[in-house]
Amino acid sequence: MYMMGAIQVKTLLMLTSQLSGYPIPTDVPLPEIKVMTDAEMAKEACDGDLLCPVIGFFQHPEDADDHKEHIGIAIEDGFDLNATAIHELTHWLQYHNWPQPHDRRCPREFLREFEAYEAGMRYSVTYQHAVPPKDGISFPGTTCPYTEKPWATYSGH
Ligand SMILES: [Zn+2]
């Protein structure tokens, strides 16, 4: 495990801000990103179960034992580290831009994942020449049902 360097974090955060449309808050320190092997991620996120499906997480400070926010991403075959970081940094930007960021009710939880997957997809298409999936993107990790326009209820987020 290592901490991603501050310059790389800042660069990825600027990209994420552009891709997601959220401004970077000026009143909070830069996030720290822990880069882990898949075994370390399994230990951290799945009680050591090596079939752990988690490749990244943003832990809200109110859910953390030390009341600090945590971002972790795993080095896994077939997954781009930067795209995973952009997904989790979108959650970080949402957290610092949304009112009541710890409100986990639907459909806002769907919106949270929708925006993060969309930013990751935009990154892959724009910078890595990925082909956008014809059938849209899926949203593993959300506990809310699919909503046609989750943002309609939340003008200005
Ligand atoms: Zn997510």
Backbone and ligand atoms as CSV (ligand in chain L), in Angstrom:
chain,resi,resn,atom,element,x,y,z
A,1,MET,N,N,0.834,-1.188,0.000
A,1,MET,CA,C,0.000,0.000,0.000
A,1,MET,C,C,0.875,1.247,0.000
A,2,TYR,N,N,0.480,2.244,-0.736
A,2,TYR,CA,C,1.181,3.519,-0.673
A,2,TYR,C,C,0.190,4.665,-0.837
A,3,MET,N,N,0.602,5.848,-0.411
A,3,MET,CA,C,-0.254,7.014,-0.598
A,3,MET,C,C,0.096,7.635,-1.948
A,4,MET,N,N,-0.919,7.910,-2.738
A,4,MET,CA,C,-0.685,8.564,-4.023
A,4,MET,C,C,-0.096,9.957,-3.758
A,5,GLY,N,N,0.854,10.358,-4.580
A,5,GLY,CA,C,1.493,11.654,-4.391
A,5,GLY,C,C,0.507,12.813,-4.566
A,6,ALA,N,N,0.771,13.896,-3.839
A,6,ALA,CA,C,-0.157,15.031,-3.826
A,6,ALA,C,C,-0.336,15.658,-5.215
A,7,ILE,N,N,0.726,15.663,-6.011
A,7,ILE,CA,C,0.618,16.273,-7.343
A,7,ILE,C,C,-0.318,15.451,-8.230
A,8,GLN,N,N,-0.198,14.128,-8.132
A,8,GLN,CA,C,-1.093,13.265,-8.919
A,8,GLN,C,C,-2.541,13.400,-8.435
A,9,VAL,N,N,-2.720,13.466,-7.116
A,9,VAL,CA,C,-4.073,13.631,-6.569
A,9,VAL,C,C,-4.684,14.934,-7.073
A,10,LYS,N,N,-3.904,15.998,-7.018
A,10,LYS,CA,C,-4.400,17.310,-7.455
A,10,LYS,C,C,-4.767,17.287,-8.938
A,11,THR,N,N,-3.922,16.676,-9.753
A,11,THR,CA,C,-4.189,16.581,-11.193
A,11,THR,C,C,-5.478,15.791,-11.455
A,12,LEU,N,N,-5.608,14.648,-10.776
A,12,LEU,CA,C,-6.814,13.832,-10.956
A,12,LEU,C,C,-8.053,14.571,-10.454
A,13,LEU,N,N,-7.878,15.350,-9.386
A,13,LEU,CA,C,-9.010,16.104,-8.844
A,13,LEU,C,C,-9.458,17.195,-9.822
A,14,MET,N,N,-8.502,17.852,-10.469
A,14,MET,CA,C,-8.857,18.871,-11.464
A,14,MET,C,C,-9.604,18.233,-12.637
A,15,LEU,N,N,-9.103,17.071,-13.079
A,15,LEU,CA,C,-9.790,16.341,-14.150
A,15,LEU,C,C,-11.204,15.959,-13.716
A,16,THR,N,N,-11.315,15.448,-12.496
A,16,THR,CA,C,-12.620,15.005,-11.990
A,16,THR,C,C,-13.591,16.171,-11.891
A,17,SER,N,N,-13.077,17.322,-11.495
A,17,SER,CA,C,-13.920,18.514,-11.409
A,17,SER,C,C,-14.468,18.866,-12.791
A,18,GLN,N,N,-13.616,18.810,-13.793
A,18,GLN,CA,C,-14.059,19.089,-15.167
A,18,GLN,C,C,-15.059,18.060,-15.659
A,19,LEU,N,N,-14.777,16.782,-15.378
A,19,LEU,CA,C,-15.619,15.702,-15.894
A,19,LEU,C,C,-16.970,15.640,-15.185
A,20,SER,N,N,-17.006,16.014,-13.921
A,20,SER,CA,C,-18.244,15.899,-13.136
A,20,SER,C,C,-18.999,17.221,-13.046
A,21,GLY,N,N,-18.295,18.336,-13.303
A,21,GLY,CA,C,-18.931,19.645,-13.187
A,21,GLY,C,C,-18.918,20.219,-11.781
A,22,TYR,N,N,-18.386,19.496,-10.814
A,22,TYR,CA,C,-18.351,20.013,-9.442
A,22,TYR,C,C,-17.094,20.840,-9.207
A,23,PRO,N,N,-17.250,22.013,-8.569
A,23,PRO,CA,C,-16.055,22.794,-8.245
A,23,PRO,C,C,-15.248,22.151,-7.122
A,24,ILE,N,N,-13.963,22.425,-7.103
A,24,ILE,CA,C,-13.103,21.931,-6.028
A,24,ILE,C,C,-13.264,22.872,-4.836
A,25,PRO,N,N,-13.640,22.349,-3.683
A,25,PRO,CA,C,-13.811,23.237,-2.524
A,25,PRO,C,C,-12.470,23.829,-2.102
A,26,THR,N,N,-12.509,25.079,-1.652
A,26,THR,CA,C,-11.251,25.736,-1.283
A,26,THR,C,C,-10.988,25.658,0.220
A,27,ASP,N,N,-11.984,25.224,0.971
A,27,ASP,CA,C,-11.873,25.270,2.434
A,27,ASP,C,C,-11.548,23.918,3.067
A,28,VAL,N,N,-11.234,22.929,2.252
A,28,VAL,CA,C,-10.859,21.626,2.820
A,28,VAL,C,C,-9.534,21.171,2.205
A,29,PRO,N,N,-8.735,20.425,2.962
A,29,PRO,CA,C,-7.468,19.951,2.396
A,29,PRO,C,C,-7.698,18.950,1.273
A,30,LEU,N,N,-6.689,18.794,0.425
A,30,LEU,CA,C,-6.751,17.796,-0.642
A,30,LEU,C,C,-7.026,16.415,-0.051
A,31,PRO,N,N,-7.797,15.599,-0.749
A,31,PRO,CA,C,-8.002,14.236,-0.250
A,31,PRO,C,C,-6.717,13.418,-0.341
A,32,GLU,N,N,-6.634,12.389,0.477
A,32,GLU,CA,C,-5.523,11.440,0.385
A,32,GLU,C,C,-6.064,10.162,-0.236
A,33,ILE,N,N,-5.281,9.578,-1.118
A,33,ILE,CA,C,-5.725,8.342,-1.784
A,33,ILE,C,C,-4.748,7.220,-1.468
A,34,LYS,N,N,-5.284,6.172,-0.847
A,34,LYS,CA,C,-4.485,4.975,-0.558
A,34,LYS,C,C,-4.574,4.038,-1.748
A,35,VAL,N,N,-3.416,3.623,-2.261
A,35,VAL,CA,C,-3.401,2.683,-3.383
A,35,VAL,C,C,-3.029,1.310,-2.829
A,36,MET,N,N,-3.884,0.324,-3.070
A,36,MET,CA,C,-3.721,-0.988,-2.443
A,36,MET,C,C,-3.648,-2.104,-3.474
A,37,THR,N,N,-3.053,-3.220,-3.054
A,37,THR,CA,C,-3.157,-4.435,-3.866
A,37,THR,C,C,-4.570,-4.980,-3.677
A,38,ASP,N,N,-4.967,-5.937,-4.524
A,38,ASP,CA,C,-6.319,-6.477,-4.342
A,38,ASP,C,C,-6.447,-7.240,-3.024
A,39,ALA,N,N,-5.353,-7.838,-2.560
A,39,ALA,CA,C,-5.400,-8.532,-1.264
A,39,ALA,C,C,-5.598,-7.531,-0.117
A,40,GLU,N,N,-4.913,-6.386,-0.216
A,40,GLU,CA,C,-5.088,-5.352,0.808
A,40,GLU,C,C,-6.510,-4.785,0.781
A,41,MET,N,N,-7.055,-4.626,-0.430
A,41,MET,CA,C,-8.434,-4.132,-0.540
A,41,MET,C,C,-9.409,-5.148,0.044
A,42,ALA,N,N,-9.160,-6.439,-0.236
A,42,ALA,CA,C,-10.038,-7.493,0.302
A,42,ALA,C,C,-10.045,-7.442,1.824
A,43,LYS,N,N,-8.864,-7.206,2.399
A,43,LYS,CA,C,-8.759,-7.137,3.853
A,43,LYS,C,C,-9.516,-5.911,4.388
A,44,GLU,N,N,-9.336,-4.795,3.709
A,44,GLU,CA,C,-9.920,-3.533,4.170
A,44,GLU,C,C,-11.428,-3.472,3.964
A,45,ALA,N,N,-11.898,-3.984,2.814
A,45,ALA,CA,C,-13.307,-3.763,2.454
A,45,ALA,C,C,-14.181,-5.014,2.538
A,46,CYS,N,N,-13.579,-6.210,2.599
A,46,CYS,CA,C,-14.384,-7.440,2.524
A,46,CYS,C,C,-13.971,-8.469,3.573
A,47,ASP,N,N,-13.452,-8.043,4.707
A,47,ASP,CA,C,-13.052,-8.978,5.770
A,47,ASP,C,C,-12.107,-10.062,5.271
A,48,GLY,N,N,-11.272,-9.731,4.311
A,48,GLY,CA,C,-10.272,-10.680,3.833
A,48,GLY,C,C,-10.746,-11.619,2.735
A,49,ASP,N,N,-12.012,-11.539,2.370
A,49,ASP,CA,C,-12.535,-12.392,1.304
A,49,ASP,C,C,-11.917,-11.981,-0.037
A,50,LEU,N,N,-11.119,-12.878,-0.621
A,50,LEU,CA,C,-10.377,-12.517,-1.835
A,50,LEU,C,C,-11.279,-12.367,-3.061
A,51,LEU,N,N,-12.531,-12.775,-2.933
A,51,LEU,CA,C,-13.456,-12.544,-4.040
A,51,LEU,C,C,-14.109,-11.160,-3.931
A,52,CYS,N,N,-13.527,-10.337,-3.129
A,52,CYS,CA,C,-14.020,-8.973,-2.881
A,52,CYS,C,C,-14.256,-8.222,-4.196
A,53,PRO,N,N,-15.484,-7.758,-4.420
A,53,PRO,CA,C,-15.749,-7.047,-5.679
A,53,PRO,C,C,-15.357,-5.560,-5.629
A,54,VAL,N,N,-14.903,-5.085,-4.484
A,54,VAL,CA,C,-14.635,-3.650,-4.335
A,54,VAL,C,C,-13.293,-3.283,-4.975
A,55,ILE,N,N,-13.290,-2.291,-5.858
A,55,ILE,CA,C,-12.020,-1.810,-6.411
A,55,ILE,C,C,-11.702,-0.401,-5.938
A,56,GLY,N,N,-12.680,0.227,-5.287
A,56,GLY,CA,C,-12.424,1.557,-4.746
A,56,GLY,C,C,-13.508,1.926,-3.756
A,57,PHE,N,N,-13.185,2.841,-2.860
A,57,PHE,CA,C,-14.220,3.313,-1.934
A,57,PHE,C,C,-13.902,4.736,-1.505
A,58,PHE,N,N,-14.962,5.449,-1.179
A,58,PHE,CA,C,-14.830,6.716,-0.473
A,58,PHE,C,C,-15.626,6.565,0.803
A,59,GLN,N,N,-14.941,6.584,1.912
A,59,GLN,CA,C,-15.628,6.429,3.186
A,59,GLN,C,C,-15.926,7.805,3.769
A,60,HIS,N,N,-17.209,8.040,4.008
A,60,HIS,CA,C,-17.603,9.314,4.614
A,60,HIS,C,C,-16.979,9.432,5.999
A,61,PRO,N,N,-16.595,10.644,6.377
A,61,PRO,CA,C,-15.949,10.804,7.690
A,61,PRO,C,C,-16.824,10.338,8.847
A,62,GLU,N,N,-18.135,10.541,8.737
A,62,GLU,CA,C,-18.990,10.150,9.878
A,62,GLU,C,C,-19.096,8.633,10.009
A,63,ASP,N,N,-18.688,7.901,8.978
A,63,ASP,CA,C,-18.705,6.436,9.056
A,63,ASP,C,C,-17.354,5.862,9.482
A,64,ALA,N,N,-16.331,6.712,9.541
A,64,ALA,CA,C,-14.980,6.213,9.838
A,64,ALA,C,C,-14.705,6.277,11.336
A,65,ASP,N,N,-13.979,5.294,11.834
A,65,ASP,CA,C,-13.656,5.244,13.264
A,65,ASP,C,C,-12.935,6.520,13.704
A,66,ASP,N,N,-12.067,7.029,12.838
A,66,ASP,CA,C,-11.288,8.217,13.211
A,66,ASP,C,C,-11.940,9.520,12.717
A,67,HIS,N,N,-13.159,9.410,12.174
A,67,HIS,CA,C,-13.906,10.579,11.684
A,67,HIS,C,C,-13.140,11.375,10.630
A,68,LYS,N,N,-12.339,10.653,9.867
A,68,LYS,CA,C,-11.678,11.282,8.720
A,68,LYS,C,C,-12.213,10.624,7.455
A,69,GLU,N,N,-12.226,11.371,6.357
A,69,GLU,CA,C,-12.639,10.747,5.098
A,69,GLU,C,C,-11.501,9.863,4.595
A,70,HIS,N,N,-11.869,8.776,3.915
A,70,HIS,CA,C,-10.861,7.856,3.390
A,70,HIS,C,C,-11.191,7.503,1.949
A,71,ILE,N,N,-10.180,7.573,1.097
A,71,ILE,CA,C,-10.343,7.077,-0.273
A,71,ILE,C,C,-9.330,5.960,-0.470
A,72,GLY,N,N,-9.791,4.831,-0.957
A,72,GLY,CA,C,-8.899,3.726,-1.278
A,72,GLY,C,C,-9.186,3.238,-2.679
A,73,ILE,N,N,-8.139,2.905,-3.416
A,73,ILE,CA,C,-8.330,2.296,-4.732
A,73,ILE,C,C,-7.380,1.115,-4.841
A,74,ALA,N,N,-7.806,0.099,-5.591
A,74,ALA,CA,C,-7.010,-1.126,-5.699
A,74,ALA,C,C,-6.422,-1.260,-7.092
A,75,ILE,N,N,-5.208,-1.810,-7.120
A,75,ILE,CA,C,-4.572,-2.143,-8.392
A,75,ILE,C,C,-5.107,-3.510,-8.795
A,76,GLU,N,N,-5.928,-3.548,-9.822
A,76,GLU,CA,C,-6.520,-4.819,-10.246
A,76,GLU,C,C,-6.401,-4.960,-11.752
A,77,ASP,N,N,-6.173,-6.166,-12.205
A,77,ASP,CA,C,-6.098,-6.435,-13.640
A,77,ASP,C,C,-7.378,-5.974,-14.325
A,78,GLY,N,N,-7.220,-5.313,-15.441
A,78,GLY,CA,C,-8.386,-4.943,-16.228
A,78,GLY,C,C,-9.052,-3.657,-15.781
A,79,PHE,N,N,-8.581,-3.075,-14.680
A,79,PHE,CA,C,-9.174,-1.815,-14.232
A,79,PHE,C,C,-8.122,-0.721,-14.270
A,80,ASP,N,N,-8.513,0.432,-14.790
A,80,ASP,CA,C,-7.601,1.554,-14.864
A,80,ASP,C,C,-7.626,2.321,-13.544
A,81,LEU,N,N,-6.451,2.462,-12.956
A,81,LEU,CA,C,-6.331,3.111,-11.651
A,81,LEU,C,C,-6.890,4.538,-11.671
A,82,ASN,N,N,-6.585,5.273,-12.741
A,82,ASN,CA,C,-7.065,6.658,-12.822
A,82,ASN,C,C,-8.586,6.723,-12.920
A,83,ALA,N,N,-9.175,5.806,-13.685
A,83,ALA,CA,C,-10.639,5.808,-13.816
A,83,ALA,C,C,-11.285,5.504,-12.470
A,84,THR,N,N,-10.700,4.566,-11.722
A,84,THR,CA,C,-11.229,4.257,-10.388
A,84,THR,C,C,-11.082,5.467,-9.474
A,85,ALA,N,N,-9.916,6.128,-9.553
A,85,ALA,CA,C,-9.693,7.313,-8.721
A,85,ALA,C,C,-10.704,8.404,-9.063
A,86,ILE,N,N,-11.004,8.577,-10.342
A,86,ILE,CA,C,-11.958,9.611,-10.759
A,86,ILE,C,C,-13.364,9.296,-10.234
A,87,HIS,N,N,-13.724,8.022,-10.238
A,87,HIS,CA,C,-15.010,7.625,-9.651
A,87,HIS,C,C,-15.066,8.044,-8.174
A,88,GLU,N,N,-14.018,7.689,-7.437
A,88,GLU,CA,C,-14.041,7.974,-5.994
A,88,GLU,C,C,-13.883,9.473,-5.719
A,89,LEU,N,N,-13.124,10.173,-6.547
A,89,LEU,CA,C,-12.985,11.627,-6.364
A,89,LEU,C,C,-14.297,12.349,-6.693
A,90,THR,N,N,-15.101,11.773,-7.592
A,90,THR,CA,C,-16.435,12.347,-7.825
A,90,THR,C,C,-17.256,12.249,-6.542
A,91,HIS,N,N,-17.162,11.102,-5.854
A,91,HIS,CA,C,-17.865,10.976,-4.562
A,91,HIS,C,C,-17.336,12.004,-3.558
A,92,TRP,N,N,-16.041,12.241,-3.593
A,92,TRP,CA,C,-15.446,13.229,-2.681
A,92,TRP,C,C,-15.987,14.624,-2.990
A,93,LEU,N,N,-16.055,14.971,-4.286
A,93,LEU,CA,C,-16.585,16.287,-4.676
A,93,LEU,C,C,-18.070,16.406,-4.341
A,94,GLN,N,N,-18.820,15.320,-4.542
A,94,GLN,CA,C,-20.234,15.346,-4.156
A,94,GLN,C,C,-20.337,15.619,-2.658
A,95,TYR,N,N,-19.527,14.883,-1.905
A,95,TYR,CA,C,-19.576,15.014,-0.444
A,95,TYR,C,C,-19.348,16.463,-0.011
A,96,HIS,N,N,-18.431,17.138,-0.676
A,96,HIS,CA,C,-18.092,18.498,-0.269
A,96,HIS,C,C,-18.925,19.573,-0.968
A,97,ASN,N,N,-19.778,19.173,-1.908
A,97,ASN,CA,C,-20.631,20.149,-2.593
A,97,ASN,C,C,-22.115,19.986,-2.281
A,98,TRP,N,N,-22.533,18.804,-1.855
A,98,TRP,CA,C,-23.956,18.559,-1.631
A,98,TRP,C,C,-24.372,19.053,-0.246
A,99,PRO,N,N,-25.622,19.575,-0.165
A,99,PRO,CA,C,-26.168,19.792,1.173
A,99,PRO,C,C,-26.472,18.432,1.802
A,100,GLN,N,N,-26.384,18.323,3.113
A,100,GLN,CA,C,-26.588,17.046,3.829
A,100,GLN,C,C,-25.945,15.874,3.092
A,101,PRO,N,N,-24.626,15.912,2.946
A,101,PRO,CA,C,-23.961,14.892,2.120
A,101,PRO,C,C,-24.105,13.476,2.652
A,102,HIS,N,N,-24.453,13.325,3.921
A,102,HIS,CA,C,-24.572,11.970,4.463
A,102,HIS,C,C,-25.985,11.414,4.357
A,103,ASP,N,N,-26.885,12.197,3.752
A,103,ASP,CA,C,-28.242,11.687,3.515
A,103,ASP,C,C,-28.168,10.601,2.439
A,104,ARG,N,N,-28.499,9.366,2.812
A,104,ARG,CA,C,-28.337,8.235,1.887
A,104,ARG,C,C,-29.661,7.755,1.292
A,105,ARG,N,N,-30.672,8.618,1.315
A,105,ARG,CA,C,-31.959,8.140,0.815
A,105,ARG,C,C,-32.006,8.082,-0.703
A,106,CYS,N,N,-32.896,7.213,-1.206
A,106,CYS,CA,C,-33.145,7.144,-2.644
A,106,CYS,C,C,-34.067,8.295,-3.020
A,107,PRO,N,N,-34.017,8.810,-4.246
A,107,PRO,CA,C,-33.141,8.338,-5.318
A,107,PRO,C,C,-31.764,9.004,-5.321
A,108,ARG,N,N,-31.438,9.759,-4.299
A,108,ARG,CA,C,-30.175,10.483,-4.364
A,108,ARG,C,C,-28.978,9.547,-4.380
A,109,GLU,N,N,-29.097,8.409,-3.723
A,109,GLU,CA,C,-27.996,7.451,-3.754
A,109,GLU,C,C,-27.738,6.944,-5.167
A,110,PHE,N,N,-28.822,6.845,-5.928
A,110,PHE,CA,C,-28.633,6.455,-7.331
A,110,PHE,C,C,-27.886,7.551,-8.075
A,111,LEU,N,N,-28.278,8.797,-7.822
A,111,LEU,CA,C,-27.604,9.928,-8.465
A,111,LEU,C,C,-26.111,9.931,-8.130
A,112,ARG,N,N,-25.802,9.611,-6.871
A,112,ARG,CA,C,-24.404,9.588,-6.433
A,112,ARG,C,C,-23.588,8.631,-7.307
A,113,GLU,N,N,-24.102,7.428,-7.505
A,113,GLU,CA,C,-23.365,6.458,-8.323
A,113,GLU,C,C,-23.413,6.818,-9.802
A,114,PHE,N,N,-24.586,7.281,-10.249
A,114,PHE,CA,C,-24.736,7.655,-11.659
A,114,PHE,C,C,-23.651,8.656,-12.063
A,115,GLU,N,N,-23.492,9.697,-11.270
A,115,GLU,CA,C,-22.521,10.738,-11.614
A,115,GLU,C,C,-21.086,10.222,-11.564
A,116,ALA,N,N,-20.808,9.352,-10.595
A,116,ALA,CA,C,-19.440,8.826,-10.464
A,116,ALA,C,C,-19.097,7.896,-11.635
A,117,TYR,N,N,-20.045,7.027,-12.013
A,117,TYR,CA,C,-19.786,6.146,-13.157
A,117,TYR,C,C,-19.696,6.944,-14.452
A,118,GLU,N,N,-20.525,7.993,-14.540
A,118,GLU,CA,C,-20.502,8.816,-15.742
A,118,GLU,C,C,-19.150,9.534,-15.880
A,119,ALA,N,N,-18.634,10.067,-14.783
A,119,ALA,CA,C,-17.339,10.757,-14.830
A,119,ALA,C,C,-16.232,9.771,-15.221
A,120,GLY,N,N,-16.255,8.560,-14.640
A,120,GLY,CA,C,-15.256,7.539,-14.983
A,120,GLY,C,C,-15.341,7.159,-16.456
A,121,MET,N,N,-16.583,7.036,-16.951
A,121,MET,CA,C,-16.790,6.693,-18.359
A,121,MET,C,C,-16.292,7.815,-19.263
A,122,ARG,N,N,-16.595,9.055,-18.908
A,122,ARG,CA,C,-16.119,10.198,-19.702
A,122,ARG,C,C,-14.597,10.219,-19.766
A,123,TYR,N,N,-13.971,9.891,-18.659
A,123,TYR,CA,C,-12.511,9.832,-18.635
A,123,TYR,C,C,-12.015,8.781,-19.622
A,124,SER,N,N,-12.591,7.575,-19.550
A,124,SER,CA,C,-12.132,6.477,-20.411
A,124,SER,C,C,-12.345,6.792,-21.884
A,125,VAL,N,N,-13.473,7.419,-22.199
A,125,VAL,CA,C,-13.780,7.738,-23.598
A,125,VAL,C,C,-12.901,8.889,-24.086
A,126,THR,N,N,-12.736,9.916,-23.255
A,126,THR,CA,C,-12.004,11.112,-23.675
A,126,THR,C,C,-10.498,10.893,-23.727
A,127,TYR,N,N,-9.970,10.188,-22.733
A,127,TYR,CA,C,-8.514,10.105,-22.618
A,127,TYR,C,C,-7.928,8.751,-22.969
A,128,GLN,N,N,-8.765,7.750,-23.055
A,128,GLN,CA,C,-8.228,6.416,-23.332
A,128,GLN,C,C,-8.851,5.772,-24.552
A,129,HIS,N,N,-9.629,6.568,-25.287
A,129,HIS,CA,C,-10.228,6.109,-26.534
A,129,HIS,C,C,-11.103,4.871,-26.346
A,130,ALA,N,N,-11.700,4.753,-25.161
A,130,ALA,CA,C,-12.640,3.661,-24.949
A,130,ALA,C,C,-13.897,3.942,-25.769
A,131,VAL,N,N,-14.553,2.879,-26.199
A,131,VAL,CA,C,-15.789,3.034,-26.948
A,131,VAL,C,C,-16.941,3.077,-25.932
A,132,PRO,N,N,-17.790,4.110,-26.019
A,132,PRO,CA,C,-18.903,4.152,-25.057
A,132,PRO,C,C,-19.803,2.930,-25.233
A,133,PRO,N,N,-20.215,2.292,-24.167
A,133,PRO,CA,C,-21.060,1.102,-24.300
A,133,PRO,C,C,-22.400,1.452,-24.935
A,134,LYS,N,N,-22.833,0.624,-25.889
A,134,LYS,CA,C,-24.075,0.891,-26.628
A,134,LYS,C,C,-25.302,0.850,-25.720
A,135,ASP,N,N,-25.256,-0.057,-24.755
A,135,ASP,CA,C,-26.444,-0.258,-23.921
A,135,ASP,C,C,-26.401,0.568,-22.644
A,136,GLY,N,N,-25.592,1.609,-22.638
A,136,GLY,CA,C,-25.500,2.415,-21.427
A,136,GLY,C,C,-24.570,1.776,-20.424
A,137,ILE,N,N,-24.454,2.391,-19.270
A,137,ILE,CA,C,-23.550,1.855,-18.263
A,137,ILE,C,C,-24.355,1.320,-17.093
A,138,SER,N,N,-23.766,0.354,-16.388
A,138,SER,CA,C,-24.468,-0.183,-15.229
A,138,SER,C,C,-23.902,0.469,-13.971
A,139,PHE,N,N,-24.602,0.329,-12.889
A,139,PHE,CA,C,-24.248,1.042,-11.667
A,139,PHE,C,C,-24.150,0.106,-10.477
A,140,PRO,N,N,-23.172,-0.811,-10.510
A,140,PRO,CA,C,-23.038,-1.691,-9.349
A,140,PRO,C,C,-22.716,-0.854,-8.120
A,141,GLY,N,N,-23.195,-1.252,-6.987
A,141,GLY,CA,C,-22.858,-0.539,-5.764
A,141,GLY,C,C,-23.949,0.375,-5.272
A,142,THR,N,N,-24.946,0.670,-6.135
A,142,THR,CA,C,-26.024,1.508,-5.622
A,142,THR,C,C,-27.112,0.624,-5.034
A,143,THR,N,N,-27.683,1.082,-3.948
A,143,THR,CA,C,-28.740,0.324,-3.289
A,143,THR,C,C,-30.107,0.803,-3.760
A,144,CYS,N,N,-30.103,1.801,-4.633
A,144,CYS,CA,C,-31.375,2.361,-5.105
A,144,CYS,C,C,-31.720,1.796,-6.473
A,145,PRO,N,N,-33.019,1.691,-6.762
A,145,PRO,CA,C,-33.421,1.249,-8.097
A,145,PRO,C,C,-33.091,2.306,-9.139
A,146,TYR,N,N,-32.991,1.855,-10.372
A,146,TYR,CA,C,-32.728,2.773,-11.480
A,146,TYR,C,C,-33.812,3.841,-11.540
A,147,THR,N,N,-33.407,5.065,-11.739
A,147,THR,CA,C,-34.362,6.161,-11.868
A,147,THR,C,C,-34.052,6.876,-13.170
A,148,GLU,N,N,-35.082,7.190,-13.900
A,148,GLU,CA,C,-34.897,7.796,-15.214
A,148,GLU,C,C,-34.062,9.072,-15.125
A,149,LYS,N,N,-34.483,10.001,-14.299
A,149,LYS,CA,C,-33.751,11.264,-14.165
A,149,LYS,C,C,-33.612,11.589,-12.694
A,150,PRO,N,N,-32.644,10.951,-12.040
A,150,PRO,CA,C,-32.551,11.120,-10.588
A,150,PRO,C,C,-32.287,12.566,-10.190
A,151,TRP,N,N,-31.678,13.322,-11.091
A,151,TRP,CA,C,-31.287,14.686,-10.738
A,151,TRP,C,C,-32.469,15.652,-10.757
A,152,ALA,N,N,-33.575,15.250,-11.381
A,152,ALA,CA,C,-34.704,16.170,-11.520
A,152,ALA,C,C,-35.212,16.654,-10.154
A,153,THR,N,N,-35.128,15.777,-9.164
A,153,THR,CA,C,-35.610,16.131,-7.826
A,153,THR,C,C,-34.622,17.006,-7.071
A,154,TYR,N,N,-33.430,17.130,-7.615
A,154,TYR,CA,C,-32.382,17.829,-6.866
A,154,TYR,C,C,-31.782,18.941,-7.705
A,155,SER,N,N,-32.544,19.974,-7.960
A,155,SER,CA,C,-32.000,21.051,-8.781
A,155,SER,C,C,-30.774,21.652,-8.069
A,156,GLY,N,N,-29.736,21.793,-8.799
A,156,GLY,CA,C,-28.496,22.297,-8.214
A,156,GLY,C,C,-27.873,21.317,-7.228
A,157,HIS,N,N,-28.256,20.052,-7.347
A,157,HIS,CA,C,-27.787,18.980,-6.449
A,157,HIS,C,C,-28.194,19.280,-5.022
L,1,ZN,ZN,ZN,-19.390,4.788,-6.350
